[in-house]
Amino acid sequence: MIEHCTMAEVVHHGSPLVLPASTTVKKACTELHERHAGAVLVVEKGKLAGIFTGRDAVACLARGLDPQRTLIRQVMTADPCCLPPEATAIDALRLMNDGGFRHLPVVRNGEVVGLVSRYDLRGTPQRQLDEETGFFEVLR
């Protein structure tokens, strides 16, 4: 069952979009669009430095920044929450639910292993999380 799958098992089929922190917002958005991706993992010196998503692009525009001149390092979420490859699907969903985000880098020793999204984890783990959340809401 997928809720017992590790992040390594979930992400081994895909390669995340990884770009250097010096990439412009425009270039990152173009790459996101072309790859039908929801997030860019931002690396500096071979290590994860941040994550750039559509929400960051919208924030960039809302602040009046020029996407052709603004670098993703300026608007990314720095030092995002991550999980190791050994973490389970339910661990990932709990972390995404608690943090209010949809994409979660999978990292070992600062190096990118992959990226998991809520979409990747739809089904049984989401139902399990919904049941847990409902149970805790009753306890409040």
C-alpha positions as CSV (number, residue, x, y, z in Angstrom):
1,M,0.0,0.0,0.0
2,I,1.3,3.5,-0.8
3,E,1.0,4.8,2.7
4,H,3.9,2.4,3.6
5,C,6.0,3.4,0.6
6,T,9.1,5.4,1.2
7,M,9.9,8.6,-0.4
8,A,12.6,6.9,-2.4
9,E,10.0,4.5,-3.9
10,V,7.6,7.4,-4.7
11,V,10.1,9.7,-6.4
12,H,12.3,7.2,-8.2
13,H,10.2,7.4,-11.4
14,G,10.6,11.2,-11.9
15,S,13.3,13.7,-12.0
16,P,12.5,17.0,-10.4
17,L,13.1,20.4,-12.1
18,V,16.4,21.6,-10.5
19,L,17.8,25.1,-11.3
20,P,20.6,27.2,-9.9
21,A,19.6,30.1,-7.7
22,S,20.9,32.5,-10.3
23,T,18.0,31.6,-12.7
24,T,15.6,34.4,-13.5
25,V,12.0,34.2,-12.4
26,K,11.0,34.3,-16.1
27,K,13.3,31.4,-17.0
28,A,12.1,29.4,-14.1
29,C,8.4,30.0,-15.0
30,T,9.1,29.0,-18.6
31,E,10.7,25.8,-17.4
32,L,7.8,25.1,-15.0
33,H,5.4,25.6,-17.9
34,E,7.3,23.5,-20.4
35,R,7.7,20.6,-17.9
36,H,4.2,20.9,-16.5
37,A,5.8,21.1,-13.1
38,G,4.6,22.8,-10.0
39,A,7.9,23.5,-8.3
40,V,11.6,24.1,-8.9
41,L,14.2,22.8,-6.5
42,V,16.8,25.6,-6.2
43,V,20.4,24.5,-5.7
44,E,23.6,26.3,-4.8
45,K,26.9,24.5,-4.8
46,G,25.2,21.2,-5.3
47,K,23.0,21.5,-2.2
48,L,19.3,22.4,-1.8
49,A,18.9,26.1,-1.1
50,G,15.2,26.5,-1.6
51,I,12.1,25.9,-3.5
52,F,10.4,28.1,-6.1
53,T,6.7,27.5,-6.9
54,G,3.9,29.2,-8.7
55,R,2.9,30.9,-5.4
56,D,6.4,32.5,-5.4
57,A,6.0,33.7,-9.0
58,V,2.7,35.3,-8.1
59,A,4.2,37.0,-5.1
60,C,7.0,38.3,-7.3
61,L,4.5,39.9,-9.7
62,A,2.4,41.2,-6.9
63,R,5.4,43.0,-5.4
64,G,6.0,44.7,-8.8
65,L,9.3,42.9,-9.4
66,D,10.6,42.4,-13.0
67,P,10.6,38.6,-13.7
68,Q,13.2,39.1,-16.4
69,R,15.6,40.6,-13.9
70,T,14.6,39.1,-10.5
71,L,16.5,35.9,-9.6
72,I,14.7,33.0,-8.0
73,R,17.0,33.2,-5.0
74,Q,15.3,36.6,-4.2
75,V,11.8,35.2,-4.1
76,M,12.1,31.5,-3.3
77,T,11.3,29.8,-0.1
78,A,14.7,29.3,1.5
79,D,15.6,26.2,3.5
80,P,12.3,24.5,2.9
81,C,11.0,21.6,5.0
82,C,12.4,18.3,3.6
83,L,12.1,14.6,4.2
84,P,14.8,11.9,3.8
85,P,14.2,9.1,1.3
86,E,13.3,6.7,4.1
87,A,10.3,8.7,5.2
88,T,6.9,7.3,4.4
89,A,4.1,8.7,2.3
90,I,2.0,9.4,5.3
91,D,4.9,11.3,6.9
92,A,5.1,13.5,3.8
93,L,1.3,14.2,3.8
94,R,1.4,15.1,7.5
95,L,4.2,17.5,7.0
96,M,2.6,19.1,3.9
97,N,-0.7,19.4,5.8
98,D,0.8,20.9,8.9
99,G,3.0,23.3,6.8
100,G,0.3,24.3,4.3
101,F,2.3,23.5,1.2
102,R,2.0,21.1,-1.8
103,H,5.5,20.2,-2.7
104,L,8.2,18.6,-0.5
105,P,11.8,18.0,-1.4
106,V,13.3,14.7,-0.7
107,V,16.9,15.2,0.4
108,R,19.9,13.2,1.8
109,N,22.7,15.2,3.3
110,G,21.6,18.4,1.6
111,E,21.6,16.8,-1.9
112,V,18.4,16.5,-3.8
113,V,17.0,13.0,-4.3
114,G,13.6,14.0,-5.6
115,L,10.4,15.9,-5.1
116,V,7.0,14.7,-4.0
117,S,3.7,16.5,-4.3
118,R,0.3,16.1,-2.8
119,Y,-0.8,14.8,-6.3
120,D,1.8,12.0,-6.1
121,L,0.3,10.9,-2.8
122,R,-3.4,10.9,-3.6
123,G,-5.5,8.0,-2.5
124,T,-5.0,5.8,0.6
125,P,-2.5,8.0,2.5
126,Q,-4.7,11.1,2.0
127,R,-7.7,9.1,3.3
128,Q,-5.6,8.0,6.3
129,L,-4.6,11.6,7.0
130,D,-8.2,12.8,6.7
131,E,-9.3,10.2,9.2
132,E,-6.5,11.2,11.7
133,T,-7.3,14.9,11.3
134,G,-11.0,14.2,11.8
135,F,-10.2,12.2,14.9
136,F,-8.0,15.0,16.4
137,E,-10.7,17.6,15.6
138,V,-13.2,15.6,17.7
139,L,-10.7,15.7,20.6
140,R,-10.5,19.5,20.6
